[in-house]
Structures are given as C-alpha cells and as structure tokens.
Amino acid sequence: MTLIQRSDTELIDAALGGDRRSLSTLIERYTPFVFNLALKMFARRSEAEDITQAVFTVVITSLRTFRRESAFSTWLYRIAVNQCLSTVRKSGEAVSFETFFDEVARVAVPPEDEAPLIDEATVEELRVRCTSGMLLCLDRDQRITFILGAMLGVGDSVAAEVLGISRANFRVRLHRARSDLESWMKARCGLVDANNPCSCPKKARGYLKAGLLDSNSRTFTRERSERVDSLVRTDTAAAAASLYEQHFRSHPAQACDGDTVRLILGRVASSFELS
C-alpha cells in the first residue's frame, strides 16, 4: 500500500512514530480543502495562502494533542474555520448586496464593434469572481456556513460540530444564507434569471475594456481538474442544489501556490518533534 492509499489514522500513527513522509502526505491531502475554504472566504489568493500556512502550522505543532474523539478531518476543519473566522482581512470585507450589484451594474457594456475579444476562460473567470464576490456580502457566520454546507458539501452533523453550534442552528443559518443569496441573484443576476440585464459574456467585455479584468491573469479559474464540491470526502449525500447554488458548487478548485506548500512542508522538520 502506498502512502497516498493509507487512511488518515495510519498516516497519523506513522507520523507520530517519526515518519515525516507520512506527515507530508497528510498535509498534502488536506491542503486543497483548506486553501479553497480560505479562498472562498476572502476571495484573495494571498490571504488564502497565508491562512493555509497558519492552519498547517497549528496542525503540525498540535498533532500530538489530537484526541481522536472525532475524525481527523473534523478536527482539521475546525482549525481551518477558526483561523478563517479570526483572520483580519487586509482590505476589509463588509459590503452590502445592494452596493455589490450596483458596482457591477456601473461597469458599462461596450458596443459589440468596440468590445475586446473574449474567450470562454475569461467569461468563466468573471463568473466565478463575481459569485465569489457575492459571498463577501454575507456576514462571516453566514459565509462560512454557506461555504461548508452548500459549496463544499460538508454534512450538517460535521459542520455543526466544526462551528460549535447545534445541527438545528446550522440548518437555520444555512437557510438564511441561501435565501439572501438567492433573492439577490434572482433580482439582479443573469445566471439565475435570463431576463436580468447582467450577463457574464457582456460584462466580461466591459470589465476587459475598463481594465478591471485581465484574461492572462486569473485568480479563480487557473486550475480546472475538479470542482470545489469534490474536495470533501463524505458519505453524506448533499441535497440537490438549486440552479443558483449549482454555480457555487461548480467553482473550479484551485491549487495552493507551490512555494506556499513547500513552506508548509518545510516546517515538518522544524516544527514537528519526532519521537
């Protein structure tokens, strides 16, 4: 059996016995989840990378204290969520849905004969960037709840434990987040209602012409190997997503910068005391 095929428990036991490769494999297994959680929480790669480093620094230095009262993934999710909730966003984040959609509406759509050429990848980047921006209109509690439950597909039992609330409270919070997003998207977003004036292909041309979008530099769609809703290994079948929610679940999962991963793994030697 290869290291990749080993369970979390087997990797933890081996790591605590002094096998650094097992610890590295464990970190690599969960880096995509942590990075994408942070990227959806703050919509900036640099902040997501900083949070990912901070989370795994805690994981590495605290692994010996893991009591195994719950799954390792649940323990790690809780560390990641706490880090996200305690992080002070460098550029601020509180924006209302009305302000957000008004700012999008102010980007003029140029006539077709004046519009720059665009490709599907650029349109997709704007779609994911725009829907990621909508998440910032939710308060932090609603946002982390929506990301966990609706986007990543974490079951309500685990998500409630991770957030330190009851399952009933988690479901109520998730319902409110879904309702807020859906009502605004139905009113203003062409992804949900084709009768709305905002259209991703048209807006992409506007953003390009205004210099607000660079087709050669993408934040949210660099990698397309899998969707964010594939990052959680769970036996809990996610509820069928509504049309608007499918746009969030289908966001392409992004890879953490290679230098960030190397920094994390470099701390295995410096921060993890072998038996």
C-alpha positions, 0 to 999 in steps of 0.5 A: 500500500502506498502512502497516498492509499493509507487512511488518515489514522495510519498516516497519523500513527506513522507520523507520530512514530517519526515518519515525516513522509507520512506527515507530508502526505497528510498535509498534502491531502488536506491542503486543497480543502483548506486553501479553497475554504480560505479562498472562498472566504476572502476571495484573495489568493494571498490571504488564502495562502497565508491562512493555509500556512497558519492552519498547517502550522497549528496542525503540525505543532498540535498533532500530538494533542489530537484526541481522536474523539472525532475524525481527523478531518473534523478536527482539521476543519475546525482549525481551518474555520477558526483561523478563517473566522479570526483572520483580519482581512487586509482590505476589509470585507463588509459590503452590502448586496445592494452596493455589490450589484450596483458596482457591477451594474456601473461597469458599462457594456461596450458596443459589440464593434468596440468590445475586446475579444473574449474567450470562454476562460475569461467569461468563466473567470468573471463568473466565478469572481463575481459569485465569489464576490457575492459571498463577501456580502454575507456576514462571516457566520453566514459565509462560512456556513454557506461555504461548508454546507452548500459549496463544499458539501460538508454534512450538517452533523460535521459542520455543526460540530466544526462551528460549535453550534447545534445541527438545528442552528446550522440548518437555520443559518444555512437557510438564511444564507441561501435565501439572501443569496438567492433573492439577490441573484434572482433580482439582479443576476443573469445566471439565475434569471435570463431576463436580468440585464447582467450577463457574464459574456457582456460584462466580461467585455466591459470589465476587459475594456475598463481594465478591471479584468485581465484574461492572462491573469486569473485568480479563480479559474487557473486550475480546472481538474475538479470542482470545489464540491469534490474536495470533501470526502463524505458519505453524506449525500448533499441535497440537490442544489438549486440552479443558483447554488449549482454555480457555487458548487461548480467553482473550479478548485484551485491549487495552493501556490507551490512555494506556499506548500513547500513552506508548509512542508518545510516546517515538518522538520522544524516544527514537528518533534519526532519521537 
